[in-house]
């Protein structure tokens, strides 16, 4: 349970709060406001709004796996 909580905290930090100016964009991303990424040397979060919402599903799975 402790490992799942630590993993969940790390994912929340990286997907919601972490900001950088390094561009990790390798592939062309889909278009639309849910898939908008920062491109170039601009400082900010590199995760699209869809990723910021979808990460909570992964966190839920991490927590539920512990009980089954």
N, C-alpha and C positions, 0 to 999 in steps of 0.2 A: 504494500500500500504506500509506503514511504517513497519508493522509487517512482511509482506512478504520479504521486503528487509533485515530486521534484521535476519529472519530465514535463508535467503539465505547466508548472511555473516557468520552466525554460521556454516552452513553446509560446506561452502568452507573451513573455518578454520579447522573444525574437520576432513574432508576427505582429505585435501591436506597438511596442515601444522602441525597438531597435531602429536606429537611423544611421545611414552611411552615405558617402558620396561615391562609392565604388559601384560601377554598373555591372551587374551579373546577368544582364539580358543576353542570352545566347540565341534563343529561338524567337521567331515572330509570335507574339501573343495575340489571342483573339481580340476583336474589336468590341467596343461597348463600354459603358461607364463602370460596369462591375469588374472589368478586366483591365482597367487603366493602370499602367505602371509608370514610374518615373524612368526617364531615359536620359542618358548623358551623365555629366558630372554634378548634377544638382543634388544638394544635400537633403535627405529625407528618408521616409520609409519606402522600402522597395517591394512591399507586398501589396497586391491589389485588394480592393474591397471584398471581393469574393473569397480570397484567401483568409482575410481577417475574420470572416464569418464562418467559413468552413472549418477553421482550426478548432472551433469549439466542438464540432462533431468528433474530431479525432481525440480531443481531450476526454470527451464523454466515453469513448471506446476504451481509452486507457484506464479510466476509473472503473468501468463496468467489468472489464476482463479480470480484475483482481477478485471480484466476488464470485466468478464462475469458473 
